[in-house]
Amino acid sequence: MHAPRIPQSPVTVRVFTQRLTATPRGARLARHLARSQLDLWGIPHGTDVSEAVAAIVAELAANAVTHARVPGRDFELRLSLVTGSVRVEVSDTYADGRPPAPADVRPPRLLDEYGRGLVLVQAFADRWEVVDRDPSPGKTVRAEVDVPKWL
């Protein structure tokens, strides 16, 4: 006697990956590409999910360009549309130093010039983490934004 099979929804994963120059222009392009890709996946410009992902990409790309730039090396943007969320990953090849873990992010003081990027990521993402880049060297900052009504 076999146990009855439980019907499962098919898992659809869509992935977009792009290497970009570690320049301010590359960071701006990352944000534009993210918005365009989400639109192609059925998450239109101006929606809460699209705006949250665009803000996260902008901050993580700016951090990769400003704090983790290695001359002659690019950074990578990877977007994944998985069941229930959009995953954003920004990877760089900077091996010295890591951003703080989510639990260690503190708001900047009023006149600080830096320190707002990860505070914004924390505000817009439902989850985020910093992991080792594969392949090494470097790191990947991964953030997820839930899609309230699965497409």
C-alpha positions in Angstrom: 0.0 0.0 0.0 1.4 3.4 -1.0 0.8 6.6 0.8 -1.3 9.1 -1.2 0.8 11.7 -3.1 0.3 15.2 -2.0 -0.1 17.5 -5.0 2.6 20.2 -5.1 2.8 23.4 -7.0 5.6 23.5 -9.5 8.5 25.6 -8.4 9.4 28.2 -10.9 12.8 29.9 -10.5 13.8 32.7 -12.9 17.3 34.1 -12.7 19.0 37.2 -14.1 22.7 37.6 -13.7 24.9 40.5 -14.9 28.5 41.5 -14.3 29.0 45.2 -14.1 31.9 47.6 -13.9 32.7 48.7 -10.4 32.0 52.3 -11.2 29.2 54.7 -10.3 27.8 54.1 -13.8 27.8 50.3 -13.2 25.9 50.9 -9.9 23.3 53.0 -11.6 22.9 50.5 -14.4 22.4 47.7 -11.9 19.3 49.5 -10.5 17.9 50.1 -14.0 18.5 46.5 -15.0 16.8 45.3 -11.8 13.6 47.3 -12.5 13.5 46.3 -16.1 13.9 42.6 -15.2 11.2 42.7 -12.6 8.9 44.3 -15.1 9.6 41.4 -17.5 8.8 39.0 -14.7 5.4 40.7 -14.2 6.4 42.9 -11.2 5.6 46.4 -12.7 7.5 49.6 -12.1 6.2 51.6 -9.2 4.9 48.6 -7.1 6.1 48.2 -3.6 8.2 45.1 -4.5 9.8 46.8 -7.5 10.7 49.9 -5.5 12.0 47.9 -2.6 14.2 45.8 -4.9 15.4 48.9 -6.8 16.4 50.5 -3.5 18.2 47.4 -2.3 20.1 47.0 -5.6 21.1 50.7 -5.5 22.5 50.5 -2.0 24.3 47.2 -2.4 25.8 48.2 -5.8 26.9 51.5 -4.4 28.6 49.7 -1.5 30.3 47.3 -3.9 31.6 50.3 -5.9 32.5 52.5 -3.0 33.7 50.2 -0.3 34.7 46.9 -2.1 36.1 48.0 -5.4 39.1 46.0 -6.6 40.7 47.7 -9.6 40.1 45.6 -12.8 37.4 43.5 -11.2 33.7 43.8 -11.7 30.8 43.2 -9.3 27.9 40.9 -10.1 24.2 41.4 -9.8 22.0 38.4 -9.5 18.2 38.4 -9.2 16.1 35.3 -8.6 12.4 35.1 -8.7 11.5 32.1 -6.5 8.3 31.0 -5.0 7.1 33.9 -2.8 10.0 36.3 -3.1 12.6 38.1 -5.2 16.2 37.4 -4.1 18.8 40.1 -4.8 22.5 39.1 -4.6 25.4 41.5 -5.1 28.8 39.9 -5.1 32.2 41.6 -5.1 35.8 40.3 -5.0 37.1 42.4 -2.1 38.5 39.9 0.4 39.5 42.4 3.2 36.6 43.2 5.4 32.9 42.5 5.5 29.9 44.6 6.2 28.2 44.0 9.5 25.7 41.2 10.0 22.0 42.2 10.0 21.9 42.1 13.9 24.9 44.4 14.1 23.7 47.2 11.8 23.2 50.4 13.7 21.7 53.7 12.5 24.3 56.3 11.7 24.7 59.4 13.8 23.0 62.5 12.4 26.1 64.0 10.7 27.8 60.8 9.6 28.6 60.8 5.9 28.3 57.0 5.5 26.4 54.2 7.1 22.9 54.5 5.8 23.1 51.9 3.0 22.6 48.8 5.1 20.1 50.5 7.3 18.0 51.0 4.1 18.6 47.4 3.0 17.4 46.3 6.4 14.3 48.5 6.1 13.3 47.3 2.6 14.3 43.6 2.8 12.3 40.9 4.5 15.5 39.0 5.1 19.2 39.6 4.3 22.6 38.2 5.0 26.3 38.3 4.1 27.9 35.1 2.8 31.2 34.1 1.3 31.4 34.6 -2.4 31.5 31.4 -4.4 34.0 31.1 -6.0 36.3 33.1 -3.6 37.6 35.7 -2.9 35.0 38.1 -1.8 31.5 38.2 -0.4 27.8 38.2 -1.5 25.2 40.3 0.2 21.9 38.6 -0.3 18.5 40.1 0.4 14.9 38.9 -0.2 11.7 40.8 -0.7 8.5 38.9 -0.3 6.0 39.1 -3.1 2.7 39.5 -1.3 0.6 38.0 -4.1 2.5 35.2 -5.8 2.5 35.7 -9.5 
